[in-house]
Amino acid sequence: MLRLDTPREGKVRERRPGESTDQLSEPLRTYAEEAKLVMRRPPIVSYTMYALQATEYAQEQGAFEPFHRGVYKAYWEHGKDLGDLDVIGEVSVEYGLDWSELGDRLRSGHYEETVMGPVQGGHGTRHPGQTRVPHRQVPVHRRTSIPRLPAGDGPRAKGGRRFPA
């Protein structure tokens, strides 16, 4: 999920009622258990622009699904900061992407317009007071929010607010 109010350095995550350092609050705890996902609330809300842009690159390389899962694991299972280019680099190398090329593209903002397009115009226009871009509003091949539970008949995580039509 792209939170437009998250600074590049991220921000400290405040613990929610019923949450511990290694367990989510309800209903996410149950959703994760039913989906057989490991989810631990990371200590920081990451700046996810790099992860979203890197996912665009992975899509171009035909590696969307494995890379997306790798980013998910880095954040939710291992608590890594997705706003750190070194973390994105580790995941990209692990899933066979060319980090030299991808790193250059991330530093240059090559994919910023692609990621921000749904926010800045057309169907995804951001309205005053809205701070998140829900993945439901992004075309299917651009569903790059972090996190999302797998598609299917199982439980779903509830995320950002819908934009008015």
N, C-alpha and C positions, 0 to 999 in steps of 0.2 A: 504494500500500500504506500503510495506516495503521499506523505503528509507535507503539505506546503508550508507549514509553520515550523518544521524541524530545521535547525541550523546545520551547516556543514559538519560541525563537530559533534552533532547529535545532542541529546539531552538526557539527563538522568530520568529514568522511569520511576514513577511513583507506584509503590505496591498497592494493589487493589484489595478490597476486603475479601478475606478468605484465601488469599494468596500467600505462599511461602517462597523462599528462594529457589526451591526445586519443584514447586507444584503450582499450577494455574488455579484460578478461581473458577467457580461454576458459572456458566455452563460449559466453558471451553475445556475444562478438565475432562468432563464426560465425553464431549465431542472428540477430543484427541484420543482418549482411550478406546472409544468405539471404532475410530478410524485406524487404530494401531499406530498412531503417530507419537513420536517423542517430542514433547513441547515443554520447554522450560522458559519462563519469562526472562529474557535477557535484562541485564542491569541498565541498559541504555536503549533509548529510542534512536535507531540509526537514521542517518541521512541516506535515503535509499535511491537517490538519483543515479549513482554509479551502478548499483545492482540492476536497476531498470534499463539503463543504457546498455550494460553488458549483456542483458537478456536479449536485447534487439540484435546485437552482434551474434549471439549464440543462435538465434533464429535464422539469420542469414547463412550461418555455417551448418545448418541442419542439426544443431545440438540443443535445441530449445529445452526439451523435457529433461534430459540429464543435467544440464547446467542449472535449470530452475530448481530441480530437486537438491542439487549441491548447495545452492545459495540458501535454500530453506534449511537444510541441515546445519550449515555454518551458523546461521542466526538462531534457530530455535533449539537445536540440539546442543550446540557448542557455545552459544552466547557471544559469537564474534560480531564485531562492529562492521556492518556493511557499508559504512561511510569511509572505511579505511581501504584505500586502493590496494594495499598489500593483501588484504583478505580477498578482495575480488580477484587479484592475481593468482593467489593460491587455488581458489576454486576453478578459475579458468584453465590453469595448467593441469589440474587434476582431471578435468573433463576434456582434455585434448585441444583446447583452443589456443590460438597464437597470442600469448600475452603481450608480446612486443607490439604487434599490430593493434590489439584491443586496448592496451594501455595508452598508446598514442591517441587513439580515437576518444577515449574517455577524457584524457587531459585536454583535448581540443574542443570538447563539447559536440562532437560529430553527431550524436544521437539525441541531443537535447530537444530539438524541435520535434522529432518523432515522438518522444516520450511526452512532451508538454503539449503537443497539438490538441489532444482531446480535452485538455484543461483550458486552453486559450481561445478556442474557437469551435464553431460548429456544435455538435452534439454534447460535447463535454465542457461547455462554457462554464467557467467558475463564477459563482455569484458571491456577493458580499457575505462574509460570515462563514463561508464554506472553506474548510481547511484540508480536506482529503479528496482524493480521486478514487472513487470506488471502481474495482476491477470490472464490475458488471457493465460499465459504460465504455470500456475499452474493447475494440474489436477482438474477436476470439484469438487471433494469432498474436495479440498484444497483451494478453492477460498475464501481466508480469508482477502483480502485487505480491508482496511478501507480508504475511503468509497467505496461503489459501489452502483449504483442505482439498483433497483430490475430488474430481468430478465424479458423479455417479449418484446412486440412490441413497448413499449414507448421509450423515449429518453434515451440515455446512457451517462454517464460521460466519458470524455476522460482522460486517465491516462498515465501510463509509456510508455516508448519507447519499441518497439519490439526488441527482440534479433535477430541477424542474424541467419539464419538456418545453 
